[in-house]
Amino acid sequence: MDIPREKLIEMYERMVTIRRFEEGAAGLMRDGRIKGFIHLYAGQEAVAVGACFAIGKDDYIASHHRGHGHLIAKGGDPKNMYGELFGRRDGYCHGKGGSMHIADLDLGILGANGIVGAGPPIAVGAAFAAQYKGERGVSLCFFGDGATNQGTVHEALNLAAVLKLPVVFICENNLYGEYTRQDRHQTIKDTAVRAKAYAIPGVTVDGMDVLAVHEAVSEAVERARRGEGPSLVECKTYRYFDHQGVGDGVADRPAEEMEEWRAKDAIVRFRRHLIQTEALTEAEAEDIDRRVAARIEEAIAFAEASPLPTEDDLLTDVYA
Amino acid sequence: MRPTIYLMALNEALQQEMERDPTVFVTGEDVGQHPPMGVTLGLLQRFGPQRVVDTPISESAILGLAVGAAAAGLRPVVEIMFMDFLFVAFDQVINQMAKMRYMFGGKAKLPIVVRCPCGGGYQMAAQHSQSLEAILCHIPGLKVVMPATPYDAKGLLTAAIRDDNPVFCLEHKKCYTLPGDVPQEQYELPLGVAEVKRPGSDVTIVATSYMVHEALKAAEELAQRGIEAEVIDPRTLLPLDIDAILTSVRKTHRVVIVHEAVKFCGVGAEIAAQIAEAAFDALEAPPVRVAAPFSPVPFSAPLEEAYLPNAQKIVDAVSSVTPAKT
């Protein structure tokens, strides 16, 4: 797949942004500056960026509880995202949603979602709207291996298949449903095999390889835009933090397993690839890293300085 | 105005709204080719399969489809074949459509109508006969209407479709064939406005859905005994027009609240509580509720008859709080 150099660099920068955002959030959580639940995406950056760079601004995504990566990949602003983590007025949801509910309909982001498996039917609805309006829009739907055991995911796949809707189901198989390893929560290894049940294409790709994800999702997106219906793309990936919170996972996961996956780190790998193919020099890459770090620092400062909501805001926006 | 029946009034509201607004579409199980209750009859032929969408038996996917489509700018009207089936898919109702606007800081608009046949009386037993409106009324972000007459059905459904929030339109099965006069042209009945169905001075009967008709029957019988009952139909339960109820209670000083749902934690409990809080001094007798006992809806005819509230039970309740007149 021929991707212009500018786009490759943008993809790299976006992946680094996600990683730094999550590390920033983890630091804030450790310091007690932000509260509540947090599900960090670090480790899985190649999936969000590879997939979201296959669609445009007018296309939709439905995310899940581990949603920060998708939001940044689709164009979300770290300032307003941190604002939401801090529960401030300038947060994406003005402090009413928190980490699990960040959304920006203007960017086609139908929201992170605190309910595992709730997003796929909603993504199917957005795809229906695109088809209905006769736009060539598509909708991407992210969910984990854990979610594939929810009935809603089956219902969504079946409905999308039968109505031939332009939706791409992206299973981020990070090997764990919360704290339960995949071999203890289902009897299949590759969730993509479930595509057979709906007579739709299902592929498994290396979710630590942003270009592989990008290629597979692009193909599924093109198929969807041609009116040929949904696809299922499974991305094998790994999260570096615990299911929830800022723990490093050692309590629940074998050290060798974690080392093995860290050795495949998507950002390190993509950076190496870009330098080897001379899309980027070492100095340019460092420059990007520095720029992102500064942007994250600024975003945190902006968010922390933003005013808190007051009781006057409590009952607004219950109804339209 | 011309005579029609309740289900055709709903059908007309759907046809006219679909005609007026191309973003309105109808979906649900068998809504196109074989409308279960007949409410969506003829829509498929008139508007085609893109706007009248038969679905698999997948309530979560149907309601999720509505949520996603509404967030992306359409106005879905979903039919859930029996209200009882809503609970297969309650995550999409409670955690998704009801919450998204607030949770997203006001950024989403979810103009969804969910139509559900509800209620008993046809020996459909415990999983096809329930009146579970109180559960919906407990969820901030939703609206709930229960039209009792053909005129109200058309006007409330039209308003529900035009509303930018998720609105549940609960249609009692016994109402579907009720006759009534309905204007041919479109009209909206604002959500949250009660109506006095029969004026009276001695006692207020607040009744919902099909129980409005039982209350009117009861009022006729009470009139024979010299008791003039005022029958109020809230029409919308969420938001509730408590002011209309309070105005009536302040006039009659007595109130009987009637619904088909079980009494415990029913909407009647909320209405009674609000009356007690706001108009305690106006009451000359305790508020009384007529509602179903605390059991699932039974199948066998004598059991179901004993279970459902009716005009006689309302007359008895009114008599218990109203001094006998000669």
Interface residues (C-beta under 8 A of the other chain):
Chain A: Y60 A62 G91 Y92 C93 H94 G95 K96 G97 H101 A103 D104 L105 D106 L110 G111 N113 G114 I115 A118 P120 P121 I122 A123 V124 G125 A126 A127 F128 A129 A130 Y132 K133 S139 G151 T152 E155 A156 N158 L159 V162 L163 T316 D317 V318 Y319 A320
Chain B: F25 Q50 R51 V53 T55 P56 S58 S60 A61 I62 L63 G64 L65 A66 V67 G68 A69 A70 A71 A72 G73 L74 P76 D91 Q92 N95 Q96 M100 R101 Y102 M103 F104 G105 G106 K107 A108 K109 L110 P111 P140 G141 K143 D163 D164 N165
